[in-house]
Amino acid sequence: MNGLDARTQEQQPALAAPAFELHDLTKQFGSVTALDRVTVSVPPRSVVGLIGRNGSGKTTLLRHLVGLLLPTRGTCRTLGTPSDRLGSAELSRIGVVNQETRFIDWMTVEEHIRYVASFYPVWDQGLETRLLKELELDRRARVGPLSPGNVQKLAVILAVGHHPDLLLLDEPVSALDPISRAAMLRFLLELLQEGDRTIVISSHVLTDIEKMVDHVICLHQGKLRISAGFDELRERYCEWMVTSKAGLLPVYFPERYVVGHQGNSFQAVVSVRDAGEKLSEFRERYQAEVAIRPLNLERLFPLLLEEKV
Amino acid sequence: MNPAALPRLLRRPLFLLWLLVGTSTVLFLATFDFNFHGYRGNAVNVLMSLHPSSGRDSALHVLRYLSLCTPAVMGFLIGQTVQELYHTSFAWSLPGLRRSIAGQVALVGAVLAVLVVLGYRALGGSGNPVALAALALVWFLLGTGVEGSMLQLRLSATGLSSLAALVVAGVFVDPVYAWVTGHPWPGAAAALLLAAGILWWEYGTEAARRRPGIPTLPLLSTLSGSAKERYRREIRAHASGPGTPWTESLAGARTATWVRADAYESFGYRRGGGARVLWGTSALTVFFVGLFAFQSGLEVAGGRAEGLRFALATFLQTPVSGGGGHTPPYLLLGWFLGTVLWAYLATPTSLRLQSLPYPLSRSELAGVAYRSGLHYGIRFCLAAGVLFGAGTAILFLLGFRTGSLTALPGFVRALAVAFILVPFPLAFRDTGRLHSCSGRASNRIGLISVGSILATAGLVAVATRWLPAGLGHSGPLVEALVLAALIAASQLGYRRWLQGYFRKADLAC
């Protein structure tokens, strides 16, 4: 059954609203503040990288988006609806891959897919078959004994089979072997080509997700460090490969736009923020050659953690 | 294991709460036992005003009963805590853990046994202190084994050992104490040998080899999501079998369809798993009810041979309105235990909100939870009805016809009372779900649970004493109306509670 054409036209206008909006969202578990006054708005058709260290609040944020958790203070709207009032119509447009998933262990993979497929008005069996083949997942296998990696593959298939408008992926490739991970990433990149959905990917493997994301949300200790377009971040942050032409480079660069550096007296790699116009001044001051290198997400991440809110 | 490990395990706030419940249970059991012997007055008062000439037998009986119940209940509570650690998979590889646990359990048991004997003798009990202490140690160790016994019970019929031994000891408490008092040194030797055997059986290497990885459901952790989830997985593994997979569409489905889906997820509704769980636990419920009824029969009949027949007859005849005047409290307690057991252990239904993407709003989830509870409540009562009906028929065929054909109204009354009680354990279960989302809320949840248990005990007391008395002269129509009103009230209250819960609670950890 490929009932995608059956998707109602009424769903389309909702896509114009932000995919999700958090306003002053605070979540407390007893005395622990998991999210602290987070305000974020993500436009539709974005691919968002949700990054942060362990315990920074990423999973808590994702669970607010599907209404499993309720804010202690503030608001959360998903697909234009307050998340505590998400109903069948909205939830049918969301796909989720949880970080830790316990599926129904007595079912086979096939039975499990059929069961979850029954939740939705449309289900793409062609996509299901293709993914099962590419990810080498046996339909007849029981879910209980599946390895964590295979459970993750099943989770992805269950999350995308109904072509959701909003796909939330919490560590979707963390348990996969390198070959499966590559296949999964290829597939996720393909999903992006469809271009009509919002994807939120939370992952620690930043090199994987940076190929996909166009927006980055960085959380640290429950607080929002930054929410910005990835291109904008790459413009704001970069690395200068500094080579001394005469004299020695200093041990410490006092410029405010320098946010990190490493190297020796002759060569240094300097991380800078908002420093585009300062380049010639820097060259002159230190009598150095400077080559500009864009930062990848892995190098960017520690700098974002130090970003002042 | 650190020598302070056991005290540290026992220092949890929940343990203290359960300790209170345990103490109440001892008094409750003693009082009921006392009442069943037909003695007038209050068991505690008798204890406090022992007199050499009057009431000597009844006081001794209460003393013996208390000296059995106290170490057994304490053992049960400590066993809960210890077994929770003992059955984890890592316990097997921790050096010296098993020996250390066994040693510390024995030490605690010995200290408790000494205290029990001191109390026993201070209140006028007599007998060789060594023999009495050895006996108390046996009760304590049997108590610690109840959790493991329940675990085995789920896997095979051999698991009744500790539980059955305690029940038998409870029934024959007077002869046991009389024999030990009359033969102190053989009695002490036999008791110590038994204690060593229990210790080896429960905490020896073979027991540990047999049990690691097998999930336990310690009472102390019934509110722990992980322990419950492990147990549920085991139930599902047992319940699954060949059959038809799910074929209905759930897109925009009605609540009733989701209730069926819930059952399908939980134990393979269409695969025989549902029937197995339903009938298995109904049988367990019958066992519990029968146990109490049997004991009451023996007690009332003074241990005579017709005790069993008396118990069955009175049970079938007068479950609520108390024609015999003796069985209702035990029967209601039995019903209640059965329903608690059923709700906690046998109906692991609840949608997997953290794992599966149900397209259901919070109010729809509340509706599914309520309907699911209602559905299983009805099935539980029907299953129990069929089982007891079969019992009635067998009795009738065996020629024991006193009241067996006129038992129907009382029997229906019993089912109605069970149906009134069903929402309470279901509420406990849902409270557990709340707890599973936040381990930080354990104290609060513990208090809620204890409060709920006390409230339920109050309800049982009302249903036991006042309801039958009030309805005794009113006729069947009024009685039916009152029972219907009580059922409606408990169902409505439960539904409201669920709606509030799903509106406000976090549904994930």
Interface residues (C-beta under 8 A of the other chain):
Chain A: F29 G30 S31 V32 R63 V66 G67 L68 L69 L70 D84 R85 L86 G87 S88 L91 S92 I94 G95 V96 N98 T101 R102 F103 I104 D105 W106 M107 E110 E111 R114 Y115 V116 S118 F119 Y120 P121 G144 L158 A159
Chain B: E229 R233 R236 A237 A239 S240 P245 W246 T247 E248 S249 L250 A251 G252 A261 Y264 E265 G268 G273 R352 L353 Q354 S355 L356 P357 Y358 P359 L360 S361 R362 E364 S438 R440 A441 R503 K504 A505 D506 L507 A508
